[in-house]
Structures are given as C-alpha cells and as structure tokens.
Amino acid sequence: MKRHSRRSVFYGSLTGAAVAAMASGGCGAGGGSATGPAATSSQSAPSTAPNATAWQKWGLTPLPAPPKPPADKPLKLSATGTVPVFEHLPTSQKVVFITVDDGAEKDPKFIEMMRDLKIPITMFLMNDTIKSDYGYFKPLQAMGNHVQNHTLHHPAMNTLPLARQKEEVCGDQKILTQQYGTAPLLFRPPYGAYNSDTKTAVGECGPRAVVRWREAMQITTMRYQETDKKLRPGDIVLAHFRGPKELKGTTMTEMFGNLLKHIQKQGFTVARLEDYILPPTG
C-alpha cells in the first residue's frame, strides 16, 4: 500500500509499531502543540468577496468573506532557534484554516472550483505524489495559495534517524523551491508524527515551524480531536488531494464542498493561514 494512502490519528509522537498498526486511508488526523509559520506573504491574496452565482454552481451557499487579518500576527516566527509546533492559532475571529496534503489527486475541476469560490488553502506537498505533474499546483499557487513542505516520501518521521529525516525534509524543500519559486516556511510531518530530531531536521532544512491539525475531513464527515466535536477559532483543518479512487467514488470537489458545509454550519469562515503568521525578518 502506498504511504500517501494511509490514514491514522496521532495525538503525539508515535512509535513505528504504532504507525504500522493504524488503519489505512490517508495522511493522518492528529494535532500538536502551539506555534508555527507559513509561506511568505509576498504572494498577493485574491479578492475574497463571495459570488453567489459561482457558489450555486457547486451547490453551495457562500461563506462570509474572511475578516481582515490582525496587524499584530498571533504567531511570530524566528529565523533561529528551535522550531515551534502548532495545530491552532490564537484568534478571537471565527475563522479556521484549511490545509490540503500530499498531492495525489490532480482534478482540473478542483482548480476551477478554487477560482470560482476563492477559498484560501495551504498546500503541504509531498514529492512522490506531485512529481508526475508539478504544473498542476501552479494555478493554485497563482491564486495566492502557498506551497509548504510534506517530505519526499511520506514516512513516519519519528521512526527515522536524524540523517534520514533531514533527507526527507531538505529534499522536498529543494524540489519545492525549484518548482514553485518560494522556499516553504512550514513543515507538516506525515501522520502528525514527530520527535526532537524532526524539529532539528526542519530547522536545519529551512522551514521555521511544524504544523499539525485539530480536525480532519473524510468524505462527508469530519474527525475532531475535541470530544464536543466543535470547531474553535483559529483551528487548522486537514484535507487531502484525493479523488474517487480513495473517496469511494466521491470527487475531490464534492469532498471539499462537504468540508465547506461543515464549516458554515458552525458559523465559521475560512481565512488564509499565512496571513496570521509573521515570517522571520532579516
């Protein structure tokens, strides 16, 4: 079974045995602790005013436009020192952040959907799954969506020695920088699994934070870490570039529409993760 098609729930650093014992399905669903970065804010954000007609095309009701990001960013990154780990950003605004992992599914309709809806996402791309078509993700990037690091081959990082972890992070960092013109500032560990060596590898390879998540979208349902099954302001939500093969016949656009309905039902809208993070200066 390919690594990118496995799914697990991780609430902390896991052992190799624990990873092997988890069920199949995707990248994972877990969380972390508290601080992290995002790609540079040099990419311009598109207009976020909702267009009712465009939303109706996808069978959806428009989400409210996201509020203006705070001038004083809730997360400030440092160019040196130990990288932080976070799954949530402190904010009083009723926003959540959507992150989309791996890159196996390359559905042209999803690009069309993103152009229509103008929903911001952060892409954590893994080279094994994107190398067949690096170009697919460039229109999404051109919309203002940042490309971030998700390893070369999707291993459980805490099962690897430091040297191998560095190969995974530095290798993906190099390729993503070459292909997309911007060095990723965020790293997502596959399955949410990491240890102190992971943070060392990430810091030495270029990204300045480790990003996990609090909720994970499946096909029609969402997995929550909190027992009350509620979104909270500043939560990071995990989704994947997946198609009918992995979604039991459901398309990626249908899955993403279901995700937006969950967010809307709880009175939230979607903001861009990178807009709430201050990159290192200098």
C-alpha positions as CSV (number, residue, x, y, z in Angstrom):
1,M,0.0,0.0,0.0
2,K,1.3,3.4,-0.9
3,R,2.3,5.6,2.0
4,H,0.2,8.5,0.9
5,S,-3.0,6.5,1.0
6,R,-2.8,5.6,4.7
7,R,-4.8,7.3,7.4
8,S,-4.1,7.5,11.2
9,V,-4.9,9.6,14.2
10,F,-1.9,10.9,16.1
11,Y,-2.1,12.9,19.3
12,G,1.7,12.9,19.9
13,S,4.9,11.4,18.7
14,L,4.3,7.7,17.7
15,T,6.4,4.6,17.5
16,G,7.0,2.7,14.3
17,A,4.9,-0.1,15.7
18,A,2.0,2.3,16.4
19,V,2.2,3.6,12.8
20,A,2.1,0.1,11.4
21,A,-0.9,-0.8,13.5
22,M,-3.1,2.1,12.3
23,A,-5.8,1.7,9.7
24,S,-5.4,2.8,6.0
25,G,-6.9,5.8,4.4
26,G,-4.8,9.0,4.2
27,C,-2.2,11.3,5.7
28,G,-3.5,11.2,9.3
29,A,-5.5,13.1,11.7
30,G,-3.8,14.4,14.8
31,G,-2.7,17.6,16.4
32,G,0.3,19.2,18.2
33,S,1.1,22.0,20.5
34,A,1.5,25.6,19.9
35,T,3.4,27.7,17.4
36,G,4.2,27.8,13.6
37,P,4.8,29.7,10.4
38,A,3.7,29.9,6.9
39,A,4.9,30.8,3.5
40,T,6.0,34.3,2.7
41,S,3.3,37.0,2.4
42,S,4.8,38.2,-0.9
43,Q,2.1,36.3,-2.8
44,S,-0.9,38.6,-3.3
45,A,-4.3,37.4,-2.0
46,P,-7.2,37.4,-4.5
47,S,-10.5,39.2,-3.9
48,T,-12.4,37.3,-1.2
49,A,-15.9,38.8,-1.9
50,P,-18.3,35.9,-2.2
51,N,-20.0,35.5,-5.6
52,A,-23.4,33.8,-5.0
53,T,-23.7,32.6,-8.6
54,A,-20.3,30.9,-8.5
55,W,-21.2,29.2,-5.3
56,Q,-24.6,28.0,-6.6
57,K,-22.7,26.4,-9.5
58,W,-21.2,24.0,-6.9
59,G,-24.4,23.5,-4.9
60,L,-23.2,25.7,-2.1
61,T,-24.2,28.8,-0.2
62,P,-21.4,31.5,0.1
63,L,-19.4,31.7,3.2
64,P,-18.9,35.2,4.6
65,A,-15.7,36.9,3.3
66,P,-13.0,36.4,5.9
67,P,-12.3,39.3,8.3
68,K,-9.2,41.5,7.9
69,P,-6.2,39.6,9.4
70,P,-4.9,41.1,12.6
71,A,-2.0,43.6,12.1
72,D,-0.4,42.1,15.2
73,K,0.1,38.5,14.0
74,P,-0.8,35.8,16.6
75,L,2.3,33.8,15.5
76,K,5.7,35.3,15.1
77,L,8.5,33.2,13.7
78,S,12.1,33.3,14.4
79,A,14.9,32.7,11.9
80,T,16.9,30.8,14.5
81,G,16.3,28.5,17.5
82,T,14.1,25.5,17.9
83,V,11.1,25.4,15.6
84,P,7.7,25.6,17.2
85,V,4.9,23.0,16.7
86,F,1.3,24.2,16.4
87,E,-2.2,22.9,15.4
88,H,-4.2,26.1,16.1
89,L,-3.6,29.9,16.1
90,P,-4.9,32.1,18.9
91,T,-7.5,34.5,17.5
92,S,-11.0,35.7,18.5
93,Q,-12.1,35.8,14.9
94,K,-14.5,33.0,13.8
95,V,-12.1,31.6,11.2
96,V,-10.5,28.3,10.5
97,F,-7.6,27.4,8.2
98,I,-7.8,24.7,5.5
99,T,-4.7,22.7,4.7
100,V,-4.6,20.2,1.8
101,D,-1.9,17.5,1.9
102,D,0.1,15.2,-0.4
103,G,-1.0,15.9,-4.0
104,A,-2.0,12.5,-5.4
105,E,-5.3,13.7,-7.0
106,K,-4.9,16.3,-9.7
107,D,-8.5,17.1,-10.6
108,P,-8.9,20.1,-13.0
109,K,-12.3,20.7,-11.6
110,F,-10.8,21.5,-8.2
111,I,-8.8,24.3,-9.8
112,E,-12.0,25.6,-11.4
113,M,-13.7,25.4,-8.0
114,M,-11.0,27.3,-6.3
115,R,-11.1,30.0,-9.0
116,D,-14.9,30.3,-8.5
117,L,-15.0,30.3,-4.7
118,K,-11.7,32.0,-3.9
119,I,-11.3,29.9,-0.7
120,P,-7.8,30.1,0.6
121,I,-5.9,26.9,1.2
122,T,-2.4,25.9,2.3
123,M,-0.8,23.1,0.3
124,F,1.5,20.7,2.0
125,L,3.0,18.8,-1.0
126,M,4.9,15.5,-1.0
127,N,7.3,15.0,-3.9
128,D,6.4,11.3,-4.5
129,T,2.8,12.3,-5.3
130,I,3.4,15.6,-7.2
131,K,6.3,14.7,-9.4
132,S,4.1,13.3,-12.1
133,D,2.7,16.8,-12.7
134,Y,4.4,19.7,-10.8
135,G,2.5,22.1,-13.0
136,Y,-1.0,21.1,-11.7
137,F,-0.4,23.1,-8.5
138,K,0.9,26.3,-10.1
139,P,-2.5,27.7,-10.9
140,L,-3.5,27.1,-7.3
141,Q,-0.3,28.9,-6.1
142,A,-1.0,31.8,-8.5
143,M,-4.3,32.3,-6.7
144,G,-2.3,33.1,-3.5
145,N,-2.2,29.7,-2.0
146,H,1.2,28.8,-0.5
147,V,3.2,25.6,-1.1
148,Q,4.6,24.0,2.0
149,N,6.9,21.0,2.8
150,H,5.5,17.5,3.5
151,T,8.6,15.3,2.9
152,L,9.8,13.4,-0.2
153,H,8.3,10.0,0.5
154,H,5.8,10.4,3.4
155,P,7.5,8.3,6.1
156,A,6.6,8.4,9.8
157,M,9.4,10.8,10.8
158,N,9.8,9.6,14.4
159,T,10.8,6.2,13.2
160,L,13.8,7.5,11.3
161,P,17.3,8.6,12.4
162,L,18.1,12.3,12.1
163,A,20.1,11.9,8.9
164,R,17.2,10.3,7.1
165,Q,14.8,12.9,8.5
166,K,17.0,15.6,7.0
167,E,17.0,13.8,3.7
168,E,13.2,13.9,3.6
169,V,12.8,17.5,4.7
170,C,15.7,19.0,2.8
171,G,15.0,17.0,-0.3
172,D,11.4,18.2,-0.5
173,Q,12.5,21.7,0.4
174,K,14.9,21.8,-2.5
175,I,12.4,20.5,-5.1
176,L,9.5,22.7,-4.0
177,T,11.7,25.8,-4.0
178,Q,12.9,25.0,-7.5
179,Q,9.5,24.2,-8.9
180,Y,7.4,26.9,-7.2
181,G,10.0,29.7,-6.7
182,T,9.5,30.1,-3.0
183,A,11.1,28.3,-0.1
184,P,8.5,26.7,2.2
185,L,8.4,28.1,5.7
186,L,6.1,25.4,7.1
187,F,6.5,21.7,7.5
188,R,3.9,19.1,8.1
189,P,5.0,15.7,9.4
190,P,3.2,12.7,7.8
191,Y,0.6,11.2,10.2
192,G,1.4,14.1,12.6
193,A,4.3,12.0,14.0
194,Y,7.5,13.8,15.0
195,N,10.2,13.9,17.7
196,S,13.0,16.2,18.7
197,D,15.1,15.0,15.7
198,T,12.3,16.1,13.4
199,K,12.4,19.6,14.8
200,T,16.2,19.7,14.4
201,A,15.9,18.5,10.8
202,V,13.1,21.0,10.0
203,G,15.2,23.9,11.4
204,E,18.3,22.9,9.5
205,C,16.5,22.4,6.2
206,G,14.7,25.8,6.1
207,P,11.1,25.7,7.4
208,R,10.5,27.5,10.6
209,A,7.6,25.6,12.2
210,V,5.9,22.2,12.3
211,V,2.2,22.3,11.6
212,R,-0.3,19.7,12.7
213,W,-4.1,20.0,12.8
214,R,-7.2,19.7,15.0
215,E,-9.8,18.4,12.6
216,A,-9.5,16.1,9.5
217,M,-12.1,15.9,6.7
218,Q,-13.0,12.5,5.5
219,I,-15.6,12.1,2.7
220,T,-18.8,13.5,4.2
221,T,-17.8,13.7,7.9
222,M,-15.1,15.5,9.9
223,R,-12.9,13.9,12.6
224,Y,-12.5,16.1,15.7
225,Q,-9.9,15.8,18.4
226,E,-12.1,17.5,20.9
227,T,-14.9,15.4,22.4
228,D,-17.5,18.0,21.8
229,K,-16.9,17.8,18.1
230,K,-16.8,21.6,17.6
231,L,-14.6,23.9,15.6
232,R,-12.8,26.6,17.5
233,P,-11.5,30.0,16.3
234,G,-8.1,29.5,14.7
235,D,-8.3,25.7,14.2
236,I,-6.3,24.1,11.4
237,V,-8.3,21.6,9.3
238,L,-6.7,18.8,7.4
239,A,-7.9,17.6,3.9
240,H,-6.1,15.8,1.1
241,F,-5.8,15.9,-2.7
242,R,-7.8,12.8,-3.2
243,G,-10.2,11.5,-5.8
244,P,-12.9,8.9,-6.4
245,K,-10.4,6.0,-6.0
246,E,-9.7,6.9,-2.4
247,L,-13.0,8.6,-1.7
248,K,-15.3,5.7,-2.6
249,G,-16.5,7.3,-5.8
250,T,-16.7,10.8,-4.4
251,T,-14.9,13.5,-6.3
252,M,-12.5,15.9,-4.7
253,T,-14.8,18.9,-5.4
254,E,-17.7,17.0,-3.6
255,M,-15.5,16.3,-0.6
256,F,-14.3,19.9,-0.5
257,G,-17.9,21.1,-0.7
258,N,-18.8,18.9,2.2
259,L,-16.0,20.4,4.2
260,L,-17.2,23.9,3.5
261,K,-20.7,22.9,4.6
262,H,-19.3,21.7,8.0
263,I,-17.5,25.0,8.4
264,Q,-20.5,27.0,7.5
265,K,-22.9,25.0,9.7
266,Q,-20.8,26.0,12.8
267,G,-20.8,29.7,11.9
268,F,-17.2,29.9,10.7
269,T,-15.5,31.1,7.6
270,V,-12.1,30.3,6.0
271,A,-9.0,32.5,6.3
272,R,-5.5,32.1,4.9
273,L,-3.2,30.6,7.4
274,E,-0.2,32.6,6.2
275,D,-2.0,35.9,6.8
276,Y,-1.9,35.1,10.6
277,I,1.8,34.4,10.8
278,L,4.7,36.8,10.8
279,P,7.7,35.2,8.9
280,P,11.2,35.7,10.2
281,T,12.8,39.0,9.3
282,G,16.3,39.5,8.0
